[in-house]
Amino acid sequence: MESINFMDLKRQYSIHKEGIFEAIRSVCEETAFSGGKYAETFEKEFANYCGAKFASGVNNGTTALHLAMLALNIGIDDEVIVPANTFIATAWGPTYTGAIPVFIDCTNDTWEIDPSKIEAVITKKTKAVIGVHLYGQPFDIDSVKKITDKYGLHLVEDCAQAHGAVYNGKKVGVFGEIGCFSFYPGKNLGAYGEAGIVITDNEKYNIHINKLKNHGSSERYYHDIIGYNYRLDGIQANILSYKLKLLDEWTLRRRQIAEMYFNGIKNKSITMQLQPDGIKSVFHLFVITTPNREKFIEHMKIKKINCGLHYPVPCHLQKSYKHLNYKKGQLPNAEYLAEHCVSLPMFPELTNEEVSIIIDACNSY
């Protein structure tokens, strides 16, 4: 038996390469490489898909978070509350502006940001909360929004793993003031390189972000503010336009695979993420915890199954944030998850036979 990969982008490419090549060819013939009509078309398509009024394509998801902070006028010595259990890019957004990320714990069952931990860390310097729809599952938006509304804080959604995820009947990204997405190749909607997007219903934010990403300019060679070269390129945009038409189909398959995992894995030493009512995850990742991660991963390797780790070090214990003086034991749920999490294979092209093999391997551990 061949090994089952944690992710296999080659399978998707082999099925859709003609459509991908056509998307690239169209851009090359128009020479619309940096920004331009294909980027603008995708912005409109993605805004419509999410149910947002505006979308601004950028060069990656980390940039999206950076520009969101700038649009909200968050800067030096401001504080932004961030879950410790997330990819580090969530914290880079405020850090790049000179603001301070204030890390809080996740819950012990959904593994999403814990709303009950927010109020205790709010100070006069607090300007925003970034909630992360981690692994493709929406966080408890209602509970977080009650707090941000109460204290007059901005709410930003990090949707990098959650394209098309649903919370109380609406797609994520439109509940806060700004939603930030990544199109890194391994995402549910992935580019063939780097790309990202910012969505909002606030026209003022959208205009400001468009200016910031384009060298501080709304008219060529006239630069109103200090800006950046953060534009979305045409080839990535047109590939994403092609793939966006397939996203719902791929999401349905991810949900089918997840249902097979939930129903099939019976091993009591394996804990799966709690799925609350009112949410529909898109299962970018299927994460489990187990008491002895190394032993479990070795068992799966023997069975020719490759797993992933998301994420082995929580943000507050990263060396890059050593100056913030967090100590081990401060955020126990995030720390437990970091030490015990394993990501099972999850991509739409997995066959039912492969999923069954993975389930059997989990149950034989």
Secondary structure, 3 states (H helix, E strand, C coil): CCCECCCCHHHHHHHHHHHHHHHHHHHHHHCCCECHHHHHHHHHHHHHHHCCCEEEEECCHHHHHHHHHHHCCCCCCCEEEEECCCCCHHHHHHHHCCCEEEEECECCCCCCECHHHCHHHCCCCEEEEEEECHHHCCCCHHHHHHHHHHHCCEEEEECCCCCCCEECCEECCCCCCEEEEECCCCCCCCCCCCCEEEEECCHHHHHHHHHHHECCEEECCEECCCCCECECEHHHHHHHHHHHCCHHHHHHHHHHHHHHHHHHCCCCCCEECCCCCCEECCCCCEEEECCCHHHHHHHHHHCCECCECCCCCCHHHCHHHHHHCCCCCCCHHHHHHHHHEEEECCCCCCCHHHHHHHHHHHHHC
